[in-house]
Amino acid sequence: MNETPLRILTLIGGMILGLFFFGGLWLTVKKTLTAKKTSLLYAGSSLLRTSITLAGFYFMSHGNWQRLLIAMIGFITARFAVMRITKSSGVQPIPGGQPIQIKTEAPHEAKS
């Protein structure tokens, strides 16, 4: 059987996984600006995106490293596509944002 159609489908599958993963990451970061429980949102999204992506790679590769490599190429290609799409979305920094001050001493240390 000719492997070319299967390789093309694997490449498209990798692109779909990449769009799902990086598009979901972009949406998660965008939603964390207004969410009340940002850590729960980010952890849940990260777990969901990673598990679906790894399962997709597992099923697409069928133990064949060439198919896994082709899927990874599609995944990375989708990363650049999502970067280009989201860059042109016109997202601006928060107006009037204050710089974050980081404390360097632990709260339990006594001041002299």
Backbone bond lengths (Angstrom), bond angles and torsions (degrees), N, CA, C in turn:
res aa  C-N    CA-C-N  psi(-1)  N-CA   C-N-CA  omega(-1)  CA-C   N-CA-C  phi
1 M - - - 1.451 - - 1.533 109.16 -
2 N 1.313 115.20 146.34 1.448 121.27 -179.77 1.531 109.90 -75.68
3 E 1.310 117.07 129.38 1.463 122.48 -177.06 1.524 113.02 -84.16
4 T 1.330 118.06 -13.10 1.469 120.82 -174.51 1.529 112.92 -59.87
5 P 1.334 120.56 -48.09 1.472 118.44 179.02 1.531 112.76 -61.52
6 L 1.315 116.29 -36.90 1.456 120.11 179.06 1.527 111.14 -66.76
7 R 1.323 116.80 -38.51 1.464 120.46 177.64 1.521 111.72 -67.64
8 I 1.318 117.23 -37.64 1.465 120.54 177.32 1.523 110.01 -65.69
9 L 1.321 117.15 -42.70 1.471 120.39 177.30 1.525 111.45 -64.00
10 T 1.324 116.67 -36.75 1.460 120.53 177.80 1.524 110.83 -66.06
11 L 1.332 117.14 -40.14 1.460 121.53 176.85 1.522 110.74 -63.25
12 I 1.319 117.14 -44.70 1.471 121.34 178.33 1.525 110.13 -64.78
13 G 1.327 117.16 -39.91 1.465 120.67 177.03 1.521 112.01 -62.04
14 G 1.332 116.81 -40.85 1.457 120.37 175.99 1.517 112.00 -63.46
15 M 1.331 116.56 -37.86 1.465 120.21 176.88 1.526 111.39 -65.50
16 I 1.311 116.00 -40.61 1.468 119.70 178.45 1.527 110.20 -64.05
17 L 1.335 116.81 -43.08 1.463 119.86 177.01 1.531 110.83 -61.88
18 G 1.326 116.96 -41.07 1.453 120.58 178.66 1.519 112.30 -64.69
19 L 1.334 116.82 -41.97 1.466 119.72 176.90 1.522 110.78 -62.94
20 F 1.320 116.37 -40.70 1.461 120.32 178.13 1.533 110.72 -64.28
21 F 1.333 117.05 -47.82 1.458 120.53 -175.31 1.524 111.68 -67.58
22 F 1.318 117.34 -54.31 1.458 120.03 -175.00 1.526 112.53 -76.66
23 G 1.326 117.41 -31.67 1.463 119.84 173.07 1.526 110.82 -66.13
24 G 1.318 116.10 -40.64 1.462 119.99 176.18 1.515 112.49 -65.31
25 L 1.328 116.37 -37.07 1.467 120.27 176.12 1.519 110.77 -63.18
26 W 1.317 116.91 -44.07 1.459 120.97 178.95 1.530 110.92 -62.32
27 L 1.332 116.46 -44.46 1.467 119.39 178.06 1.524 111.72 -63.81
28 T 1.320 116.99 -38.54 1.463 120.75 179.34 1.518 111.06 -63.28
29 V 1.318 116.79 -46.56 1.463 120.08 179.60 1.517 110.20 -63.51
30 K 1.312 116.95 -38.62 1.462 121.02 179.04 1.535 110.96 -65.57
31 K 1.320 117.47 -39.57 1.465 121.75 -179.10 1.525 112.67 -74.13
32 T 1.336 118.10 -26.89 1.463 119.48 -178.03 1.525 112.40 -67.14
33 L 1.322 118.28 -17.32 1.463 120.45 177.72 1.523 111.90 -67.89
34 T 1.331 116.87 -27.36 1.464 120.36 -177.84 1.527 113.48 -115.68
35 A 1.311 118.63 -5.67 1.463 121.47 -176.47 1.527 111.12 -76.58
36 K 1.331 115.62 150.40 1.464 120.60 178.25 1.526 111.36 -84.49
37 K 1.316 117.48 -35.88 1.467 121.63 -179.57 1.521 108.27 -114.93
38 T 1.318 114.98 77.98 1.462 119.84 -173.80 1.525 112.59 -67.07
39 S 1.314 117.13 -36.95 1.470 118.67 -178.14 1.526 110.99 -66.89
40 L 1.316 117.27 -38.58 1.461 120.69 178.00 1.526 110.79 -67.35
41 L 1.320 116.16 -41.30 1.459 120.62 178.01 1.522 111.00 -62.21
42 Y 1.323 116.14 -47.56 1.459 119.49 -177.64 1.532 111.56 -67.40
43 A 1.319 117.25 -43.16 1.469 120.06 -179.36 1.531 111.21 -64.96
44 G 1.317 116.46 -43.35 1.466 119.96 179.22 1.519 111.98 -65.03
45 S 1.314 115.95 -43.41 1.459 119.98 178.86 1.519 111.21 -64.61
46 S 1.319 116.76 -42.14 1.458 120.96 -179.94 1.530 111.07 -63.24
47 L 1.306 116.29 -44.65 1.462 120.82 179.20 1.527 111.24 -63.37
48 L 1.310 116.71 -44.61 1.462 120.82 -179.40 1.531 111.26 -65.41
49 R 1.331 117.26 -48.81 1.463 120.74 -178.88 1.523 111.85 -62.36
50 T 1.326 116.76 -44.18 1.456 120.53 -178.11 1.524 111.80 -66.81
51 S 1.321 117.48 -44.04 1.464 119.56 -177.78 1.526 111.68 -67.03
52 I 1.320 117.87 -40.58 1.466 119.92 178.57 1.530 110.22 -67.07
53 T 1.319 117.19 -40.74 1.459 120.55 -179.87 1.528 111.47 -65.40
54 L 1.324 117.43 -45.49 1.469 119.97 179.03 1.525 111.98 -64.15
55 A 1.328 116.50 -39.86 1.469 119.57 177.34 1.529 110.28 -64.43
56 G 1.322 117.01 -39.36 1.463 120.10 177.56 1.518 112.16 -62.64
57 F 1.336 116.81 -44.23 1.465 119.69 177.19 1.521 111.29 -62.94
58 Y 1.306 116.71 -39.81 1.462 120.81 -179.57 1.527 111.26 -61.90
59 F 1.332 116.38 -47.47 1.459 119.51 -177.66 1.522 112.76 -73.50
60 M 1.329 117.50 -31.31 1.464 119.24 178.94 1.530 112.18 -73.36
61 S 1.320 117.04 -33.66 1.470 119.23 -174.62 1.524 112.62 -78.78
62 H 1.318 118.95 -32.94 1.465 122.88 -176.71 1.529 111.71 50.30
63 G 1.324 116.91 37.02 1.448 121.38 178.55 1.518 114.55 76.88
64 N 1.315 117.78 8.26 1.455 122.98 -178.27 1.529 108.73 -102.70
65 W 1.323 116.97 117.63 1.463 119.57 -174.61 1.533 112.30 -68.73
66 Q 1.347 117.55 -26.26 1.455 119.48 178.09 1.529 110.96 -67.63
67 R 1.322 116.61 -41.32 1.467 119.88 177.75 1.532 110.70 -66.71
68 L 1.322 116.21 -38.10 1.466 119.51 177.65 1.521 110.29 -63.29
69 L 1.311 117.47 -40.85 1.459 121.41 178.25 1.525 111.20 -64.74
70 I 1.312 117.51 -41.22 1.463 121.40 178.62 1.526 110.20 -65.04
71 A 1.328 116.91 -41.29 1.466 120.31 177.97 1.525 110.81 -64.58
72 M 1.330 116.87 -38.15 1.474 120.35 177.61 1.526 111.32 -65.32
73 I 1.319 117.32 -37.38 1.464 120.50 176.98 1.529 109.60 -62.64
74 G 1.315 117.32 -43.13 1.464 120.86 176.08 1.517 112.15 -63.50
75 F 1.324 116.68 -39.60 1.467 122.55 179.31 1.530 110.60 -62.16
76 I 1.329 116.47 -46.13 1.465 120.97 -179.19 1.524 110.76 -69.52
77 T 1.323 117.26 -35.82 1.462 120.69 175.70 1.522 110.57 -61.36
78 A 1.317 116.49 -41.14 1.464 120.41 178.73 1.528 111.20 -65.73
79 R 1.321 116.60 -31.69 1.466 119.84 177.14 1.518 110.37 -59.52
80 F 1.321 116.55 -46.55 1.460 119.92 179.53 1.528 111.54 -66.49
81 A 1.326 116.92 -35.01 1.459 120.53 177.36 1.531 110.72 -64.69
82 V 1.331 117.06 -44.50 1.465 120.32 179.25 1.527 110.39 -65.82
83 M 1.330 117.01 -38.26 1.466 119.74 177.31 1.525 110.79 -61.54
84 R 1.306 117.11 -41.64 1.457 120.78 -179.88 1.529 111.33 -68.93
85 I 1.319 117.00 -41.48 1.465 121.00 -179.44 1.520 110.86 -66.22
86 T 1.321 117.31 -45.22 1.461 120.09 -176.68 1.523 112.20 -75.83
87 K 1.311 118.40 -24.99 1.462 120.67 177.66 1.514 110.18 -66.67
88 S 1.309 118.18 -36.11 1.459 121.59 -178.04 1.524 112.38 -86.77
89 S 1.333 118.26 7.43 1.461 120.04 -177.97 1.519 113.11 -79.01
90 G 1.330 117.88 -8.47 1.452 120.93 175.99 1.515 114.28 78.41
91 V 1.313 119.14 25.36 1.454 121.99 178.60 1.523 108.43 -70.86
92 Q 1.322 116.23 126.03 1.454 122.12 -178.09 1.517 109.68 -110.65
93 P 1.349 118.10 155.36 1.455 119.61 175.42 1.524 110.84 -63.56
94 I 1.319 116.07 159.92 1.461 121.41 -179.75 1.517 108.80 -67.53
95 P 1.349 118.07 125.61 1.467 119.33 -179.83 1.523 111.14 -69.18
96 G 1.314 115.76 139.91 1.461 120.72 178.41 1.506 113.69 71.99
97 G 1.307 117.81 18.23 1.463 121.06 -179.74 1.518 111.05 -66.40
98 Q 1.300 116.40 139.17 1.458 121.85 -179.38 1.518 109.66 -96.96
99 P 1.330 117.36 145.02 1.462 118.59 175.77 1.522 111.05 -65.44
100 I 1.304 116.29 148.11 1.463 121.93 -179.44 1.521 108.90 -85.58
101 Q 1.330 115.60 131.27 1.454 120.46 176.89 1.526 108.25 -101.01
102 I 1.313 115.63 128.93 1.456 121.22 -178.03 1.516 108.50 -105.64
103 K 1.336 115.42 126.78 1.462 120.33 177.31 1.516 108.92 -80.83
104 T 1.309 115.77 135.24 1.458 119.74 -177.43 1.524 113.38 -98.66
105 E 1.308 117.91 -12.90 1.465 118.55 179.95 1.521 109.45 -107.27
106 A 1.305 115.81 149.88 1.447 121.50 -179.71 1.522 109.15 -72.57
107 P 1.334 118.90 148.52 1.457 121.18 -177.00 1.532 113.29 -65.79
108 H 1.305 118.87 -21.47 1.455 120.60 -177.56 1.526 112.87 -88.40
109 E 1.321 118.28 -7.07 1.459 120.10 -179.45 1.528 109.76 -76.85
110 A 1.315 115.07 137.86 1.469 120.06 178.21 1.513 109.41 -86.23
111 K 1.312 115.13 140.56 1.464 120.09 177.69 1.508 109.24 -84.61
112 S 1.332 116.73 141.36 1.465 121.20 -179.20 1.497 110.89 -88.80
